[in-house]
Amino acid sequence: MTPSLITAEQRAQLLAVGEARAASQGIDPLPSVRLFTPDAHATWLLASLDPADGDTCWGLIDLGIGLPALGTVKLSDLASIVGPRKRPVMRDRYFQATRPLSDYVRLAQENGSITD
């Protein structure tokens, strides 16, 4: 676990969705975590964590180049990223999902970026 990126509660939420996805349950979860680079315009809305490795997250990835998409990313990789001003990836401590992940995806693809 990467404590600075996700809390224990968020980890439990992400794992629960990850287990449902692994069991092929058709779900449209709320994202549990919003991570971002304060100096590089990248954002990750994470909705699940792979229970097999406890490191691979799935969610909406916006690298700030106008092409947000669903995908996977490792927490360990995110923990090693720094932006141009050497600022690390941070967790949005105030993020509360207001819609299912599919709505975030649709809106981000329409706008070219995650808007909230």
Biopython code that builds the backbone (N, CA, C, O; Angstrom):
import numpy as np
from Bio.PDB.StructureBuilder import StructureBuilder

atoms = [
    (1, "MET", "N", (0.846, -1.184, 0.000)),
    (1, "MET", "CA", (0.000, 0.000, 0.000)),
    (1, "MET", "C", (0.884, 1.237, 0.000)),
    (1, "MET", "O", (1.965, 1.242, 0.589)),
    (2, "THR", "N", (0.418, 2.273, -0.659)),
    (2, "THR", "CA", (1.111, 3.540, -0.683)),
    (2, "THR", "C", (0.313, 4.506, 0.184)),
    (2, "THR", "O", (-0.627, 5.135, -0.302)),
    (3, "PRO", "N", (0.672, 4.636, 1.469)),
    (3, "PRO", "CA", (-0.138, 5.414, 2.399)),
    (3, "PRO", "C", (-0.348, 6.859, 1.986)),
    (3, "PRO", "O", (-1.409, 7.422, 2.252)),
    (4, "SER", "N", (0.622, 7.466, 1.352)),
    (4, "SER", "CA", (0.476, 8.864, 0.992)),
    (4, "SER", "C", (-0.522, 9.076, -0.151)),
    (4, "SER", "O", (-1.028, 10.185, -0.326)),
    (5, "LEU", "N", (-0.804, 8.044, -0.917)),
    (5, "LEU", "CA", (-1.719, 8.201, -2.045)),
    (5, "LEU", "C", (-3.147, 7.777, -1.723)),
    (5, "LEU", "O", (-4.088, 8.416, -2.194)),
    (6, "ILE", "N", (-3.338, 6.726, -0.941)),
    (6, "ILE", "CA", (-4.685, 6.290, -0.594)),
    (6, "ILE", "C", (-4.742, 5.977, 0.900)),
    (6, "ILE", "O", (-3.755, 5.561, 1.507)),
    (7, "THR", "N", (-5.918, 6.188, 1.465)),
    (7, "THR", "CA", (-6.127, 5.852, 2.868)),
    (7, "THR", "C", (-6.524, 4.385, 2.983)),
    (7, "THR", "O", (-6.828, 3.738, 1.981)),
    (8, "ALA", "N", (-6.520, 3.869, 4.195)),
    (8, "ALA", "CA", (-6.946, 2.481, 4.423)),
    (8, "ALA", "C", (-8.405, 2.296, 4.013)),
    (8, "ALA", "O", (-8.762, 1.260, 3.452)),
    (9, "GLU", "N", (-9.234, 3.272, 4.280)),
    (9, "GLU", "CA", (-10.650, 3.184, 3.891)),
    (9, "GLU", "C", (-10.806, 3.163, 2.373)),
    (9, "GLU", "O", (-11.592, 2.382, 1.837)),
    (10, "GLN", "N", (-10.061, 4.019, 1.687)),
    (10, "GLN", "CA", (-10.120, 4.035, 0.224)),
    (10, "GLN", "C", (-9.594, 2.728, -0.350)),
    (10, "GLN", "O", (-10.140, 2.212, -1.325)),
    (11, "ARG", "N", (-8.549, 2.195, 0.242)),
    (11, "ARG", "CA", (-7.997, 0.907, -0.208)),
    (11, "ARG", "C", (-9.062, -0.180, -0.102)),
    (11, "ARG", "O", (-9.213, -0.988, -1.018)),
    (12, "ALA", "N", (-9.797, -0.207, 1.001)),
    (12, "ALA", "CA", (-10.858, -1.202, 1.182)),
    (12, "ALA", "C", (-11.955, -1.020, 0.136)),
    (12, "ALA", "O", (-12.456, -2.002, -0.413)),
    (13, "GLN", "N", (-12.329, 0.224, -0.143)),
    (13, "GLN", "CA", (-13.352, 0.490, -1.166)),
    (13, "GLN", "C", (-12.867, 0.044, -2.537)),
    (13, "GLN", "O", (-13.601, -0.609, -3.279)),
    (14, "LEU", "N", (-11.643, 0.392, -2.869)),
    (14, "LEU", "CA", (-11.077, 0.014, -4.171)),
    (14, "LEU", "C", (-10.974, -1.495, -4.317)),
    (14, "LEU", "O", (-11.270, -2.035, -5.383)),
    (15, "LEU", "N", (-10.561, -2.177, -3.269)),
    (15, "LEU", "CA", (-10.461, -3.646, -3.311)),
    (15, "LEU", "C", (-11.827, -4.294, -3.475)),
    (15, "LEU", "O", (-11.958, -5.276, -4.207)),
    (16, "ALA", "N", (-12.853, -3.760, -2.805)),
    (16, "ALA", "CA", (-14.209, -4.323, -2.940)),
    (16, "ALA", "C", (-14.682, -4.247, -4.385)),
    (16, "ALA", "O", (-15.263, -5.200, -4.903)),
    (17, "VAL", "N", (-14.434, -3.123, -5.030)),
    (17, "VAL", "CA", (-14.816, -2.987, -6.441)),
    (17, "VAL", "C", (-13.936, -3.887, -7.305)),
    (17, "VAL", "O", (-14.414, -4.479, -8.273)),
    (18, "GLY", "N", (-12.662, -3.992, -6.963)),
    (18, "GLY", "CA", (-11.756, -4.874, -7.697)),
    (18, "GLY", "C", (-12.196, -6.328, -7.635)),
    (18, "GLY", "O", (-12.115, -7.050, -8.628)),
    (19, "GLU", "N", (-12.660, -6.753, -6.469)),
    (19, "GLU", "CA", (-13.158, -8.123, -6.330)),
    (19, "GLU", "C", (-14.413, -8.331, -7.167)),
    (19, "GLU", "O", (-14.577, -9.386, -7.780)),
    (20, "ALA", "N", (-15.298, -7.345, -7.200)),
    (20, "ALA", "CA", (-16.507, -7.443, -8.023)),
    (20, "ALA", "C", (-16.143, -7.513, -9.508)),
    (20, "ALA", "O", (-16.736, -8.286, -10.261)),
    (21, "ARG", "N", (-15.173, -6.709, -9.922)),
    (21, "ARG", "CA", (-14.724, -6.743, -11.321)),
    (21, "ARG", "C", (-14.088, -8.080, -11.652)),
    (21, "ARG", "O", (-14.306, -8.617, -12.738)),
    (22, "ALA", "N", (-13.294, -8.633, -10.722)),
    (22, "ALA", "CA", (-12.642, -9.930, -10.946)),
    (22, "ALA", "C", (-13.671, -11.041, -11.065)),
    (22, "ALA", "O", (-13.437, -12.039, -11.747)),
    (23, "ALA", "N", (-14.807, -10.871, -10.405)),
    (23, "ALA", "CA", (-15.883, -11.856, -10.474)),
    (23, "ALA", "C", (-16.814, -11.585, -11.655)),
    (23, "ALA", "O", (-17.879, -12.193, -11.767)),
    (24, "SER", "N", (-16.408, -10.675, -12.528)),
    (24, "SER", "CA", (-17.155, -10.321, -13.748)),
    (24, "SER", "C", (-18.552, -9.792, -13.454)),
    (24, "SER", "O", (-19.479, -10.015, -14.232)),
    (25, "GLN", "N", (-18.700, -9.104, -12.353)),
    (25, "GLN", "CA", (-19.978, -8.460, -12.069)),
    (25, "GLN", "C", (-20.032, -7.152, -12.858)),
    (25, "GLN", "O", (-19.089, -6.361, -12.838)),
    (26, "GLY", "N", (-21.129, -6.944, -13.540)),
    (26, "GLY", "CA", (-21.289, -5.719, -14.321)),
    (26, "GLY", "C", (-21.634, -4.562, -13.408)),
    (26, "GLY", "O", (-22.792, -4.388, -13.029)),
    (27, "ILE", "N", (-20.637, -3.773, -13.055)),
    (27, "ILE", "CA", (-20.865, -2.665, -12.136)),
    (27, "ILE", "C", (-20.386, -1.363, -12.760)),
    (27, "ILE", "O", (-19.530, -1.360, -13.644)),
    (28, "ASP", "N", (-20.948, -0.268, -12.289)),
    (28, "ASP", "CA", (-20.521, 1.073, -12.682)),
    (28, "ASP", "C", (-20.252, 1.830, -11.383)),
    (28, "ASP", "O", (-21.110, 2.571, -10.902)),
    (29, "PRO", "N", (-19.066, 1.643, -10.823)),
    (29, "PRO", "CA", (-18.787, 2.164, -9.480)),
    (29, "PRO", "C", (-18.573, 3.671, -9.456)),
    (29, "PRO", "O", (-18.312, 4.307, -10.477)),
    (30, "LEU", "N", (-18.694, 4.208, -8.264)),
    (30, "LEU", "CA", (-18.257, 5.575, -8.021)),
    (30, "LEU", "C", (-16.740, 5.543, -7.855)),
    (30, "LEU", "O", (-16.220, 4.632, -7.210)),
    (31, "PRO", "N", (-16.025, 6.500, -8.409)),
    (31, "PRO", "CA", (-14.595, 6.564, -8.122)),
    (31, "PRO", "C", (-14.397, 6.828, -6.631)),
    (31, "PRO", "O", (-15.163, 7.576, -6.024)),
    (32, "SER", "N", (-13.380, 6.223, -6.046)),
    (32, "SER", "CA", (-13.102, 6.401, -4.619)),
    (32, "SER", "C", (-12.008, 7.416, -4.354)),
    (32, "SER", "O", (-11.964, 8.018, -3.281)),
    (33, "VAL", "N", (-11.123, 7.611, -5.325)),
    (33, "VAL", "CA", (-9.929, 8.423, -5.112)),
    (33, "VAL", "C", (-9.669, 9.296, -6.331)),
    (33, "VAL", "O", (-9.808, 8.852, -7.471)),
    (34, "ARG", "N", (-9.292, 10.538, -6.077)),
    (34, "ARG", "CA", (-8.807, 11.420, -7.145)),
    (34, "ARG", "C", (-7.363, 11.766, -6.812)),
    (34, "ARG", "O", (-7.077, 12.355, -5.770)),
    (35, "LEU", "N", (-6.453, 11.392, -7.715)),
    (35, "LEU", "CA", (-5.044, 11.737, -7.586)),
    (35, "LEU", "C", (-4.705, 12.724, -8.697)),
    (35, "LEU", "O", (-5.333, 12.717, -9.756)),
    (36, "PHE", "N", (-3.711, 13.572, -8.451)),
    (36, "PHE", "CA", (-3.356, 14.571, -9.456)),
    (36, "PHE", "C", (-1.903, 15.006, -9.280)),
    (36, "PHE", "O", (-1.307, 14.839, -8.216)),
    (37, "THR", "N", (-1.361, 15.562, -10.341)),
    (37, "THR", "CA", (-0.051, 16.192, -10.268)),
    (37, "THR", "C", (-0.299, 17.695, -10.204)),
    (37, "THR", "O", (-0.889, 18.255, -11.128)),
    (38, "PRO", "N", (0.137, 18.359, -9.140)),
    (38, "PRO", "CA", (-0.149, 19.776, -9.003)),
    (38, "PRO", "C", (0.583, 20.654, -10.016)),
    (38, "PRO", "O", (0.233, 21.821, -10.187)),
    (39, "ASP", "N", (1.592, 20.107, -10.684)),
    (39, "ASP", "CA", (2.355, 20.914, -11.635)),
    (39, "ASP", "C", (2.460, 20.295, -13.025)),
    (39, "ASP", "O", (3.316, 20.691, -13.816)),
    (40, "ALA", "N", (1.593, 19.325, -13.331)),
    (40, "ALA", "CA", (1.691, 18.701, -14.659)),
    (40, "ALA", "C", (0.339, 18.377, -15.298)),
    (40, "ALA", "O", (0.311, 17.770, -16.368)),
    (41, "HIS", "N", (-0.760, 18.753, -14.692)),
    (41, "HIS", "CA", (-2.098, 18.616, -15.273)),
    (41, "HIS", "C", (-2.562, 17.188, -15.522)),
    (41, "HIS", "O", (-3.413, 16.969, -16.385)),
    (42, "ALA", "N", (-2.035, 16.216, -14.798)),
    (42, "ALA", "CA", (-2.494, 14.832, -14.914)),
    (42, "ALA", "C", (-3.423, 14.524, -13.740)),
    (42, "ALA", "O", (-3.212, 14.991, -12.621)),
    (43, "THR", "N", (-4.460, 13.723, -14.025)),
    (43, "THR", "CA", (-5.453, 13.359, -13.009)),
    (43, "THR", "C", (-5.842, 11.905, -13.186)),
    (43, "THR", "O", (-5.958, 11.414, -14.309)),
    (44, "TRP", "N", (-6.044, 11.220, -12.069)),
    (44, "TRP", "CA", (-6.502, 9.839, -12.065)),
    (44, "TRP", "C", (-7.706, 9.738, -11.147)),
    (44, "TRP", "O", (-7.617, 10.103, -9.975)),
    (45, "LEU", "N", (-8.844, 9.244, -11.663)),
    (45, "LEU", "CA", (-10.010, 8.923, -10.840)),
    (45, "LEU", "C", (-10.032, 7.408, -10.709)),
    (45, "LEU", "O", (-10.370, 6.703, -11.660)),
    (46, "LEU", "N", (-9.678, 6.914, -9.549)),
    (46, "LEU", "CA", (-9.533, 5.473, -9.347)),
    (46, "LEU", "C", (-10.811, 4.861, -8.789)),
    (46, "LEU", "O", (-11.415, 5.384, -7.852)),
    (47, "ALA", "N", (-11.210, 3.737, -9.387)),
    (47, "ALA", "CA", (-12.457, 3.083, -8.985)),
    (47, "ALA", "C", (-12.241, 1.683, -8.439)),
    (47, "ALA", "O", (-13.096, 1.182, -7.709)),
    (48, "SER", "N", (-11.122, 1.027, -8.768)),
    (48, "SER", "CA", (-10.901, -0.330, -8.249)),
    (48, "SER", "C", (-9.417, -0.613, -8.107)),
    (48, "SER", "O", (-8.568, 0.040, -8.714)),
    (49, "LEU", "N", (-9.138, -1.616, -7.278)),
    (49, "LEU", "CA", (-7.779, -2.080, -7.036)),
    (49, "LEU", "C", (-7.768, -3.585, -7.238)),
    (49, "LEU", "O", (-8.607, -4.296, -6.685)),
    (50, "ASP", "N", (-6.826, -4.067, -8.022)),
    (50, "ASP", "CA", (-6.720, -5.490, -8.324)),
    (50, "ASP", "C", (-6.399, -6.260, -7.043)),
    (50, "ASP", "O", (-5.355, -6.032, -6.432)),
    (51, "PRO", "N", (-7.296, -7.178, -6.626)),
    (51, "PRO", "CA", (-7.027, -7.931, -5.396)),
    (51, "PRO", "C", (-5.865, -8.910, -5.539)),
    (51, "PRO", "O", (-5.308, -9.354, -4.535)),
    (52, "ALA", "N", (-5.493, -9.252, -6.770)),
    (52, "ALA", "CA", (-4.403, -10.209, -6.977)),
    (52, "ALA", "C", (-3.039, -9.600, -6.654)),
    (52, "ALA", "O", (-2.168, -10.288, -6.123)),
    (53, "ASP", "N", (-2.844, -8.315, -6.968)),
    (53, "ASP", "CA", (-1.527, -7.719, -6.696)),
    (53, "ASP", "C", (-1.577, -6.550, -5.715)),
    (53, "ASP", "O", (-0.536, -6.137, -5.203)),
    (54, "GLY", "N", (-2.759, -6.012, -5.443)),
    (54, "GLY", "CA", (-2.886, -4.923, -4.479)),
    (54, "GLY", "C", (-2.177, -3.646, -4.891)),
    (54, "GLY", "O", (-1.951, -2.766, -4.061)),
    (55, "ASP", "N", (-1.823, -3.536, -6.173)),
    (55, "ASP", "CA", (-1.082, -2.367, -6.650)),
    (55, "ASP", "C", (-1.689, -1.758, -7.907)),
    (55, "ASP", "O", (-1.553, -0.557, -8.137)),
    (56, "THR", "N", (-2.356, -2.570, -8.723)),
    (56, "THR", "CA", (-2.877, -2.103, -9.997)),
    (56, "THR", "C", (-4.290, -1.555, -9.829)),
    (56, "THR", "O", (-5.209, -2.274, -9.436)),
    (57, "CYS", "N", (-4.444, -0.271, -10.132)),
    (57, "CYS", "CA", (-5.750, 0.381, -10.042)),
    (57, "CYS", "C", (-6.341, 0.544, -11.440)),
    (57, "CYS", "O", (-5.627, 0.603, -12.441)),
    (58, "TRP", "N", (-7.658, 0.613, -11.470)),
    (58, "TRP", "CA", (-8.397, 0.838, -12.715)),
    (58, "TRP", "C", (-9.265, 2.066, -12.520)),
    (58, "TRP", "O", (-9.863, 2.257, -11.461)),
    (59, "GLY", "N", (-9.328, 2.894, -13.548)),
    (59, "GLY", "CA", (-10.173, 4.074, -13.469)),
    (59, "GLY", "C", (-9.964, 4.962, -14.675)),
    (59, "GLY", "O", (-9.458, 4.531, -15.711)),
    (60, "LEU", "N", (-10.365, 6.207, -14.518)),
    (60, "LEU", "CA", (-10.261, 7.200, -15.584)),
    (60, "LEU", "C", (-8.917, 7.899, -15.464)),
    (60, "LEU", "O", (-8.582, 8.447, -14.414)),
    (61, "ILE", "N", (-8.152, 7.875, -16.545)),
    (61, "ILE", "CA", (-6.817, 8.454, -16.572)),
    (61, "ILE", "C", (-6.814, 9.632, -17.537)),
    (61, "ILE", "O", (-7.209, 9.507, -18.696)),
    (62, "ASP", "N", (-6.357, 10.786, -17.034)),
    (62, "ASP", "CA", (-6.249, 11.998, -17.844)),
    (62, "ASP", "C", (-4.835, 12.528, -17.689)),
    (62, "ASP", "O", (-4.499, 13.121, -16.664)),
    (63, "LEU", "N", (-4.013, 12.320, -18.694)),
    (63, "LEU", "CA", (-2.619, 12.737, -18.629)),
    (63, "LEU", "C", (-2.407, 14.187, -19.059)),
    (63, "LEU", "O", (-1.273, 14.647, -19.192)),
    (64, "GLY", "N", (-3.516, 14.899, -19.273)),
    (64, "GLY", "CA", (-3.412, 16.312, -19.613)),
    (64, "GLY", "C", (-3.101, 16.591, -21.067)),
    (64, "GLY", "O", (-2.643, 17.682, -21.407)),
    (65, "ILE", "N", (-3.347, 15.609, -21.937)),
    (65, "ILE", "CA", (-3.062, 15.784, -23.367)),
    (65, "ILE", "C", (-4.329, 15.728, -24.218)),
    (65, "ILE", "O", (-4.263, 15.602, -25.441)),
    (66, "GLY", "N", (-5.493, 15.823, -23.550)),
    (66, "GLY", "CA", (-6.757, 15.860, -24.274)),
    (66, "GLY", "C", (-7.344, 14.521, -24.639)),
    (66, "GLY", "O", (-8.272, 14.463, -25.447)),
    (67, "LEU", "N", (-6.833, 13.428, -24.066)),
    (67, "LEU", "CA", (-7.325, 12.096, -24.401)),
    (67, "LEU", "C", (-7.630, 11.271, -23.143)),
    (67, "LEU", "O", (-7.011, 10.226, -22.942)),
    (68, "PRO", "N", (-8.559, 11.708, -22.299)),
    (68, "PRO", "CA", (-8.878, 10.916, -21.103)),
    (68, "PRO", "C", (-9.494, 9.579, -21.493)),
    (68, "PRO", "O", (-10.282, 9.500, -22.435)),
    (69, "ALA", "N", (-9.127, 8.527, -20.758)),
    (69, "ALA", "CA", (-9.627, 7.187, -21.097)),
    (69, "ALA", "C", (-9.557, 6.285, -19.881)),
    (69, "ALA", "O", (-8.801, 6.536, -18.943)),
    (70, "LEU", "N", (-10.361, 5.227, -19.912)),
    (70, "LEU", "CA", (-10.279, 4.199, -18.888)),
    (70, "LEU", "C", (-8.974, 3.431, -19.066)),
    (70, "LEU", "O", (-8.525, 3.193, -20.187)),
    (71, "GLY", "N", (-8.379, 3.051, -17.952)),
    (71, "GLY", "CA", (-7.150, 2.287, -18.034)),
    (71, "GLY", "C", (-6.676, 1.862, -16.663)),
    (71, "GLY", "O", (-7.369, 2.054, -15.664)),
    (72, "THR", "N", (-5.487, 1.280, -16.625)),
    (72, "THR", "CA", (-4.900, 0.822, -15.370)),
    (72, "THR", "C", (-3.597, 1.562, -15.107)),
    (72, "THR", "O", (-2.913, 2.018, -16.024)),
    (73, "VAL", "N", (-3.282, 1.663, -13.828)),
    (73, "VAL", "CA", (-2.044, 2.288, -13.395)),
    (73, "VAL", "C", (-1.655, 1.669, -12.057)),
    (73, "VAL", "O", (-2.518, 1.324, -11.250)),
    (74, "LYS", "N", (-0.376, 1.534, -11.830)),
    (74, "LYS", "CA", (0.105, 0.982, -10.564)),
    (74, "LYS", "C", (0.337, 2.118, -9.563)),
    (74, "LYS", "O", (0.925, 3.148, -9.890)),
    (75, "LEU", "N", (-0.141, 1.898, -8.338)),
    (75, "LEU", "CA", (0.096, 2.882, -7.285)),
    (75, "LEU", "C", (1.588, 3.099, -7.078)),
    (75, "LEU", "O", (2.030, 4.222, -6.839)),
    (76, "SER", "N", (2.356, 2.031, -7.171)),
    (76, "SER", "CA", (3.807, 2.157, -6.987)),
    (76, "SER", "C", (4.430, 3.047, -8.060)),
    (76, "SER", "O", (5.385, 3.772, -7.784)),
    (77, "ASP", "N", (3.896, 2.998, -9.282)),
    (77, "ASP", "CA", (4.398, 3.888, -10.334)),
    (77, "ASP", "C", (4.002, 5.333, -10.047)),
    (77, "ASP", "O", (4.811, 6.246, -10.208)),
    (78, "LEU", "N", (2.758, 5.537, -9.621)),
    (78, "LEU", "CA", (2.303, 6.890, -9.310)),
    (78, "LEU", "C", (3.125, 7.502, -8.182)),
    (78, "LEU", "O", (3.404, 8.701, -8.189)),
    (79, "ALA", "N", (3.507, 6.679, -7.219)),
    (79, "ALA", "CA", (4.281, 7.172, -6.077)),
    (79, "ALA", "C", (5.662, 7.660, -6.503)),
    (79, "ALA", "O", (6.293, 8.432, -5.782)),
    (80, "SER", "N", (6.131, 7.222, -7.656)),
    (80, "SER", "CA", (7.469, 7.620, -8.103)),
    (80, "SER", "C", (7.448, 8.795, -9.078)),
    (80, "SER", "O", (8.508, 9.278, -9.477)),
    (81, "ILE", "N", (6.280, 9.258, -9.464)),
    (81, "ILE", "CA", (6.169, 10.343, -10.440)),
    (81, "ILE", "C", (6.349, 11.695, -9.757)),
    (81, "ILE", "O", (5.811, 11.938, -8.676)),
    (82, "VAL", "N", (7.111, 12.562, -10.404)),
    (82, "VAL", "CA", (7.186, 13.961, -9.994)),
    (82, "VAL", "C", (7.018, 14.812, -11.244)),
    (82, "VAL", "O", (7.433, 14.428, -12.337)),
    (83, "GLY", "N", (6.413, 15.955, -11.062)),
    (83, "GLY", "CA", (6.199, 16.864, -12.180)),
    (83, "GLY", "C", (7.428, 17.712, -12.465)),
    (83, "GLY", "O", (8.480, 17.504, -11.860)),
    (84, "PRO", "N", (7.304, 18.666, -13.382)),
    (84, "PRO", "CA", (8.442, 19.487, -13.785)),
    (84, "PRO", "C", (9.027, 20.325, -12.644)),
    (84, "PRO", "O", (10.201, 20.695, -12.683)),
    (85, "ARG", "N", (8.229, 20.617, -11.653)),
    (85, "ARG", "CA", (8.722, 21.375, -10.496)),
    (85, "ARG", "C", (9.014, 20.460, -9.312)),
    (85, "ARG", "O", (9.095, 20.902, -8.166)),
    (86, "LYS", "N", (9.172, 19.161, -9.620)),
    (86, "LYS", "CA", (9.526, 18.136, -8.618)),
    (86, "LYS", "C", (8.441, 17.939, -7.560)),
    (86, "LYS", "O", (8.736, 17.543, -6.432)),
    (87, "ARG", "N", (7.189, 18.215, -7.923)),
    (87, "ARG", "CA", (6.071, 17.992, -7.016)),
    (87, "ARG", "C", (5.511, 16.598, -7.276)),
    (87, "ARG", "O", (5.290, 16.239, -8.432)),
    (88, "PRO", "N", (5.274, 15.801, -6.232)),
    (88, "PRO", "CA", (4.790, 14.431, -6.405)),
    (88, "PRO", "C", (3.284, 14.390, -6.679)),
    (88, "PRO", "O", (2.577, 15.386, -6.527)),
    (89, "VAL", "N", (2.823, 13.220, -7.083)),
    (89, "VAL", "CA", (1.391, 12.974, -7.223)),
    (89, "VAL", "C", (0.764, 13.136, -5.840)),
    (89, "VAL", "O", (1.322, 12.694, -4.835)),
    (90, "MET", "N", (-0.393, 13.769, -5.807)),
    (90, "MET", "CA", (-1.079, 14.024, -4.542)),
    (90, "MET", "C", (-2.506, 13.491, -4.586)),
    (90, "MET", "O", (-3.099, 13.349, -5.655)),
    (91, "ARG", "N", (-3.038, 13.205, -3.421)),
    (91, "ARG", "CA", (-4.442, 12.787, -3.280)),
    (91, "ARG", "C", (-5.279, 14.019, -2.987)),
    (91, "ARG", "O", (-4.917, 14.850, -2.155)),
    (92, "ASP", "N", (-6.405, 14.124, -3.684)),
    (92, "ASP", "CA", (-7.371, 15.187, -3.404)),
    (92, "ASP", "C", (-8.138, 14.780, -2.150)),
    (92, "ASP", "O", (-9.044, 13.950, -2.219)),
    (93, "ARG", "N", (-7.789, 15.345, -1.035)),
    (93, "ARG", "CA", (-8.394, 14.959, 0.245)),
    (93, "ARG", "C", (-9.867, 15.329, 0.329)),
    (93, "ARG", "O", (-10.575, 14.822, 1.200)),
    (94, "TYR", "N", (-10.345, 16.197, -0.551)),
    (94, "TYR", "CA", (-11.731, 16.658, -0.484)),
    (94, "TYR", "C", (-12.618, 16.062, -1.572)),
    (94, "TYR", "O", (-13.795, 16.410, -1.672)),
    (95, "PHE", "N", (-12.066, 15.173, -2.384)),
    (95, "PHE", "CA", (-12.841, 14.584, -3.473)),
    (95, "PHE", "C", (-13.966, 13.709, -2.941)),
    (95, "PHE", "O", (-13.745, 12.845, -2.092)),
    (96, "GLN", "N", (-15.163, 13.936, -3.440)),
    (96, "GLN", "CA", (-16.325, 13.101, -3.191)),
    (96, "GLN", "C", (-17.000, 12.873, -4.539)),
    (96, "GLN", "O", (-17.472, 13.822, -5.165)),
    (97, "ALA", "N", (-17.046, 11.636, -4.982)),
    (97, "ALA", "CA", (-17.668, 11.331, -6.273)),
    (97, "ALA", "C", (-19.142, 11.728, -6.240)),
    (97, "ALA", "O", (-19.843, 11.489, -5.256)),
    (98, "THR", "N", (-19.593, 12.333, -7.324)),
    (98, "THR", "CA", (-20.992, 12.757, -7.437)),
    (98, "THR", "C", (-21.743, 11.981, -8.503)),
    (98, "THR", "O", (-22.944, 12.169, -8.694)),
    (99, "ARG", "N", (-21.019, 11.099, -9.200)),
    (99, "ARG", "CA", (-21.651, 10.336, -10.285)),
    (99, "ARG", "C", (-20.859, 9.053, -10.507)),
    (99, "ARG", "O", (-19.718, 8.941, -10.058)),
    (100, "PRO", "N", (-21.457, 8.084, -11.197)),
    (100, "PRO", "CA", (-20.727, 6.849, -11.501)),
    (100, "PRO", "C", (-19.569, 7.115, -12.467)),
    (100, "PRO", "O", (-19.545, 8.127, -13.168)),
    (101, "LEU", "N", (-18.627, 6.201, -12.487)),
    (101, "LEU", "CA", (-17.437, 6.343, -13.323)),
    (101, "LEU", "C", (-17.800, 6.559, -14.793)),
    (101, "LEU", "O", (-17.158, 7.360, -15.471)),
    (102, "SER", "N", (-18.804, 5.869, -15.286)),
    (102, "SER", "CA", (-19.176, 6.010, -16.705)),
    (102, "SER", "C", (-19.550, 7.452, -17.041)),
    (102, "SER", "O", (-19.274, 7.913, -18.148)),
    (103, "ASP", "N", (-20.167, 8.167, -16.111)),
    (103, "ASP", "CA", (-20.508, 9.571, -16.350)),
    (103, "ASP", "C", (-19.263, 10.447, -16.375)),
    (103, "ASP", "O", (-19.161, 11.360, -17.194)),
    (104, "TYR", "N", (-18.309, 10.173, -15.475)),
    (104, "TYR", "CA", (-17.046, 10.905, -15.504)),
    (104, "TYR", "C", (-16.326, 10.674, -16.830)),
    (104, "TYR", "O", (-15.763, 11.605, -17.406)),
    (105, "VAL", "N", (-16.345, 9.435, -17.310)),
    (105, "VAL", "CA", (-15.698, 9.113, -18.591)),
    (105, "VAL", "C", (-16.355, 9.881, -19.722)),
    (105, "VAL", "O", (-15.671, 10.514, -20.526)),
    (106, "ARG", "N", (-17.681, 9.829, -19.788)),
    (106, "ARG", "CA", (-18.408, 10.512, -20.867)),
    (106, "ARG", "C", (-18.122, 12.011, -20.859)),
    (106, "ARG", "O", (-17.827, 12.593, -21.902)),
    (107, "LEU", "N", (-18.208, 12.632, -19.692)),
    (107, "LEU", "CA", (-17.962, 14.069, -19.588)),
    (107, "LEU", "C", (-16.514, 14.432, -19.914)),
    (107, "LEU", "O", (-16.260, 15.441, -20.571)),
    (108, "ALA", "N", (-15.577, 13.621, -19.460)),
    (108, "ALA", "CA", (-14.164, 13.897, -19.738)),
    (108, "ALA", "C", (-13.872, 13.775, -21.226)),
    (108, "ALA", "O", (-13.109, 14.569, -21.777)),
    (109, "GLN", "N", (-14.471, 12.790, -21.876)),
    (109, "GLN", "CA", (-14.229, 12.621, -23.310)),
    (109, "GLN", "C", (-14.883, 13.751, -24.105)),
    (109, "GLN", "O", (-14.342, 14.186, -25.121)),
    (110, "GLU", "N", (-16.038, 14.227, -23.651)),
    (110, "GLU", "CA", (-16.673, 15.366, -24.315)),
    (110, "GLU", "C", (-15.849, 16.642, -24.160)),
    (110, "GLU", "O", (-15.754, 17.442, -25.091)),
    (111, "ASN", "N", (-15.252, 16.829, -22.980)),
    (111, "ASN", "CA", (-14.509, 18.059, -22.665)),
    (111, "ASN", "C", (-13.010, 17.977, -22.947)),
    (111, "ASN", "O", (-12.323, 18.998, -22.960)),
    (112, "GLY", "N", (-12.503, 16.766, -23.173)),
    (112, "GLY", "CA", (-11.072, 16.600, -23.393)),
    (112, "GLY", "C", (-10.249, 16.538, -22.126)),
    (112, "GLY", "O", (-9.020, 16.477, -22.177)),
    (113, "SER", "N", (-10.935, 16.555, -20.964)),
    (113, "SER", "CA", (-10.244, 16.443, -19.682)),
    (113, "SER", "C", (-11.264, 16.191, -18.576)),
    (113, "SER", "O", (-12.460, 16.414, -18.761)),
    (114, "ILE", "N", (-10.785, 15.727, -17.434)),
    (114, "ILE", "CA", (-11.638, 15.569, -16.266)),
    (114, "ILE", "C", (-11.922, 16.973, -15.753)),
    (114, "ILE", "O", (-10.997, 17.738, -15.481)),
    (115, "THR", "N", (-13.190, 17.308, -15.623)),
    (115, "THR", "CA", (-13.551, 18.673, -15.298)),
    (115, "THR", "C", (-13.795, 18.924, -13.815)),
    (115, "THR", "O", (-13.801, 20.078, -13.389)),
    (116, "ASP", "N", (-13.994, 17.882, -13.021)),
    (116, "ASP", "CA", (-14.177, 18.098, -11.574)),
    (116, "ASP", "C", (-13.661, 16.936, -10.782)),
    (116, "ASP", "O", (-13.732, 16.945, -9.553)),
]
sb = StructureBuilder()
sb.init_structure("model")
sb.init_model(0)
sb.init_chain("A")
sb.init_seg("    ")
for serial, (resi, resn, name, xyz) in enumerate(atoms, 1):
    if name == "N":
        sb.init_residue(resn, " ", resi, " ")
    sb.init_atom(name, np.array(xyz, "f"), 0.0, 1.0, " ", f" {name:<3s}", serial, name[0])
structure = sb.get_structure()
